[in-house]
Amino acid sequence: MTRTTNEQPVGKAATGASGALVPVLAFAGIVVAVMQTLLVPVIKDLPQLLSTAPSNATWVLTSTLLSGAVATPIMGRLGDLYGKRRMLIASLSVMVIGALISAFTSTLLPMIVGRTLQGFAMGAIPLGIGLMRDMLPREKLGSAMALMSSSIGVGGGLALPAAALVAQHSNWHALFYGAAGLGVLAIVLTLIVVPESKLRAEGTFDHLGAVGLSAGLVLFLLPITKGSDWGWTSATTLGMFGASAAVLLLWGVYELRTKAPLVDLRTTARPAVLFTNLASIMVGVSFYVVSLVLPQLLQLPKETGYGLGQSMVVAGLLVAPLGLTMMFTAPVYARISAKYGPKTTLIIGMLIIAIGYGAGLGLMTAPWQSLVIAVILGAGIGLAYSSLPALIIGAVPASETGAANGLNTLMRSIGTSVSSAVIGMVLANTANNVGGVAVPTMHGFRVSFLIATAAVAVGLLLALFLPKQRPAAHPQLRASSEEDANLERAEEALRGFRGKVLDAEGTPVARAKVTLIDRRGRQAGATLSSDDGSYALAVPTQGAYVLAARADGHAPLASSATHAGDDSPVDLDLALPGETVTA
C-alpha cells in the first residue's frame, strides 16, 4: 500500500525551507546532466585514447545512457520509500566514485564501469523535483520545478563549451576530476542546505519489478544505440527488440498484480500522465537533434562549401545559449503557467521549438545564425521541459512524486536515445566519403531538422489530448501569489472529507492515522489528526470510499463514506463503524 497526503506542507514545513534550497537542488541536477555530454568534445579521439576499436569505444557513451535510463524510475521509488534527500546524496556519491574511476584509467573496461556509475546519478533530477514539492510553499513551486526540470538541458548545454575548453588545453582526464569536484560540492551543499522530506510511501521496494524494468529497458535501448553498428535488420537487433517487448509485457502484468509496484501502471495510464509521458519522448527527440547537428556544422571546415570552420571551443560557446536560455525561461514559465496552466505552456513551448527548427532550415550559413537557433530552441525546450513535472505532479499522489517523475525523466531519455540513433543514421547515410572519411552534408543536417520538426508536431498533437484542468485543481502549480495560494488551499480542503477522530466516549483522539480507501481496496489518501482530533482529506474523484482510523491504545475503526461532488464540509464520527455519510 502507498501512503499519500493530499495537502502541501504548510507552515514550518514549507516556509522554513531555506532560500538556497532551489539553487542547490538545481545545481545538483545540472551536475548530473553534465555527465551525458562530458565526452562529446573527445568522441572522435576515444578509440585512440583508450587503445581500442571505434565500435568498442562507443560503449563509453552507451553505458552512461543505459544506466541513467535504468536509475531514474528506480531511484525515484527508493526516494519515495526511504527519503529523497538520502537517495539524492547516494546518487551523487555514486557519480563521484564513477568519475574518479574514469579519471585514473585509460583502459576500456574500467572506463565503462566508471561511466556506468556516472550515468546512475540521473535519478537525482526526479528526486530534486520531489523534494521541491515536499518542501516549498505553493507560490514558489512552479518556477522551482521548472528550473529543476530544465537542468537536464542546462547541464548538457553548458558542459559542451566547458568540456571543449578543458579537452583542448589540458589532459582529457581533467574532465573527470572536474566532474568529481562538482559532485563533491553538490553533496556538501545538499547536506548543509537541503532537509529530508518527512513524506514517505508505505510498503517495500519491488525488487523483481526493478529487475524486470531494467532488463526491458536495456534490451530496448541497447539495439537503438548500437543498431547502426550491428545493422538494423540483423538478428541481434531484431532479437533484442523482440525480447524487450516480451520482458516489458511480462513486467507490466506483474506490476498490475503486485501490491506495492515499482511503477503504478494504473496511475500511469491516466490520460494526464500518459499523454505527458508520450509528449516527453517527442521533446527529448527535438532537444537532442540540435545538440548533434550544430556542433558538427560549426566545426566542419569551410572548404566543404557549407562548414563554418569554427574551433571546438567556439562551437561550444555558440551552442551554450541553448542551456542558458532554458535556465532563464523558468520564471517566464511560472508566470504563463500560473495564468493559463502547464498544458498551455507545454503547447507554447513546442510551437516555439517548431519555429526554431523551421527557421533553422534557412539559418545555417553563418556562425551567428547558429546562436539565433540555439536561443530560440532553448526558449521552447525550456518551456516544454518546465511544464512536464507540473503536469505529472498534478496527476499523481504526493507519495508517488519521485517514481512518477523518474518515469517521466526516463521518457525524455528514451526520446534522446531514439534521436541519437535516427539522426546518426541519417547523417551517416547522407555523408560524402572524402579520403576515406565520412563528412556530413548540408542535406543531412536539413533532413535532421525536418525530423525534429515532425517530432514536435507529434508532441503538439499529444499535448492537445491532455485533459483540461480546473483553475483551482492544482494550486501548488498555479498560484501566482501567497494570498492566492492560501485561498486555494482553503478551497481545496472543502473538496473531500473532514471532521474529527473520536473515541467511544466522544473524546478527540490526536495523532490518529486516517486512511482513505477506494472501491478497489487501494489507498487513496492518508493523514494524521491534529491535537483536537480534526483531520481533512481531499478526494481524488467522486464515489464510494472507506475511511479507516487507528491510534495507539485504541481499537481500529472504519466508516464507509460517499463523495457526491459538492463542497459541503462533513464531520465523520469514526467511533461508529459502518455509518454511511455523504460529502
Secondary structure as UniProt FT lines:
FT   HELIX           12..15
FT   TURN            19..20
FT   HELIX           21..37
FT   TURN            38..39
FT   HELIX           40..45
FT   HELIX           46..49
FT   TURN            50..51
FT   HELIX           54..57
FT   HELIX           59..82
FT   HELIX           84..103
FT   HELIX           108..119
FT   HELIX           120..123
FT   HELIX           124..135
FT   HELIX           138..169
FT   TURN            172..173
FT   HELIX           174..193
FT   HELIX           207..230
FT   TURN            232..233
FT   HELIX           235..257
FT   HELIX           265..268
FT   HELIX           271..299
FT   HELIX           302..304
FT   HELIX           312..319
FT   HELIX           321..340
FT   HELIX           342..360
FT   TURN            361..362
FT   HELIX           367..393
FT   TURN            394..395
FT   HELIX           398..400
FT   HELIX           401..429
FT   STRAND          432..434
FT   TURN            435..436
FT   STRAND          437..439
FT   HELIX           442..464
FT   TURN            471..472
FT   HELIX           475..478
FT   HELIX           482..494
FT   STRAND          496..500
FT   TURN            504..505
FT   TURN            510..511
FT   STRAND          513..517
FT   TURN            519..520
FT   STRAND          523..528
FT   TURN            531..532
FT   STRAND          534..538
FT   STRAND          543..550
FT   TURN            552..553
FT   STRAND          557..563
FT   TURN            574..575
FT   TURN            577..578
FT   STRAND          581..582
//
